């Protein structure tokens, strides 16, 4: 009987811990999204870096355009995916941005 209650307690603790963690991460994502949404089409590379900081990775295309990726989400494999990305045109102006949902 004691083992049954210990297992129930453990299960409830794990589930409530996950729910609390998910709520905290959701708030972090919302703050990140608000900052990311400040990036607008036509901004320069310097303006983007001023808002978001240096990107975690930069990819260059054969047509001289480039893409910044920001690894700002927590990757636990549970319910979260995507990667905030900004694509620049050949003049290094923001072509579009995608938060990665």
C-alpha positions as CSV (number, residue, x, y, z in Angstrom):
1,X,0.0,0.0,0.0
2,X,2.8,2.4,0.8
3,X,4.4,1.8,-2.6
4,X,1.2,2.7,-4.3
5,X,1.0,6.1,-2.6
6,X,4.7,6.7,-3.2
7,X,4.1,6.1,-6.9
8,X,1.1,8.3,-7.0
9,X,3.0,11.1,-5.2
10,X,5.9,10.7,-7.6
11,X,3.6,10.8,-10.6
12,X,1.7,14.0,-9.4
13,X,5.1,15.7,-8.6
14,X,6.4,15.0,-12.1
15,X,3.2,16.1,-13.9
16,X,2.9,19.3,-11.8
17,X,6.6,20.1,-12.3
18,X,6.2,19.7,-16.1
19,X,3.1,22.0,-16.1
20,X,4.9,24.7,-14.1
21,X,8.0,24.4,-16.4
22,X,5.9,24.6,-19.5
23,X,4.1,27.8,-18.2
24,X,7.5,29.4,-17.5
25,X,8.9,28.5,-20.9
26,X,5.7,29.8,-22.5
27,X,6.2,33.2,-20.9
28,X,9.9,33.3,-22.0
29,X,8.8,32.5,-25.6
30,X,6.2,35.3,-25.5
31,X,8.9,37.8,-24.4
32,X,11.2,36.5,-27.1
33,X,8.5,36.9,-29.7
34,X,7.8,40.5,-28.6
35,X,11.4,41.4,-29.1
36,X,11.7,39.4,-32.3
37,X,8.6,41.2,-33.7
38,X,10.4,44.5,-33.5
39,X,12.4,43.4,-36.6
40,X,10.6,44.7,-39.7
41,X,11.0,44.2,-43.4
42,X,13.5,46.7,-44.8
43,X,15.7,47.0,-41.7
44,X,19.4,46.8,-42.1
45,X,21.7,44.1,-40.8
46,X,23.0,46.5,-38.2
47,X,19.5,47.4,-36.9
48,X,18.7,43.7,-36.5
49,X,21.8,43.1,-34.5
50,X,21.1,46.1,-32.4
51,X,17.7,44.6,-31.4
52,X,18.5,40.9,-31.2
53,X,22.3,40.8,-30.8
54,X,24.6,38.6,-32.8
55,X,22.9,35.6,-34.5
56,X,23.8,32.1,-33.4
57,X,24.4,31.1,-37.0
58,X,24.6,32.8,-40.4
59,X,24.0,31.1,-43.8
60,X,24.9,32.6,-47.1
61,X,23.1,31.7,-50.4
62,X,24.7,31.6,-53.8
63,X,22.7,34.7,-54.8
64,X,24.4,36.7,-52.0
65,X,21.4,36.8,-49.7
66,X,21.9,35.5,-46.2
67,X,19.9,34.1,-43.3
68,X,20.4,34.7,-39.5
69,X,19.2,32.0,-37.1
70,X,18.7,32.7,-33.4
71,X,18.5,29.7,-31.1
72,X,16.3,31.3,-28.5
73,X,13.9,28.5,-27.7
74,X,14.6,25.7,-25.2
75,X,14.8,22.4,-27.1
76,X,13.7,19.6,-24.8
77,X,11.8,17.6,-27.5
78,X,8.5,18.2,-25.7
79,X,6.0,20.4,-27.5
80,X,8.5,23.0,-28.8
81,X,9.9,23.4,-32.2
82,X,11.0,26.0,-34.7
83,X,13.8,28.4,-34.8
84,X,13.6,32.2,-35.1
85,X,15.0,33.2,-38.5
86,X,15.6,36.4,-40.4
87,X,16.3,36.4,-44.1
88,X,18.1,39.3,-45.8
89,X,18.1,40.2,-49.4
90,X,21.2,40.9,-51.5
91,X,21.4,44.4,-50.2
92,X,21.5,43.1,-46.6
93,X,18.0,44.4,-45.8
94,X,15.4,42.3,-44.0
95,X,13.4,40.4,-46.6
96,X,11.3,38.6,-44.0
97,X,11.5,37.1,-40.5
98,X,9.9,34.1,-39.0
99,X,9.7,33.3,-35.3
100,X,9.7,29.6,-36.1
101,X,6.4,28.3,-34.8
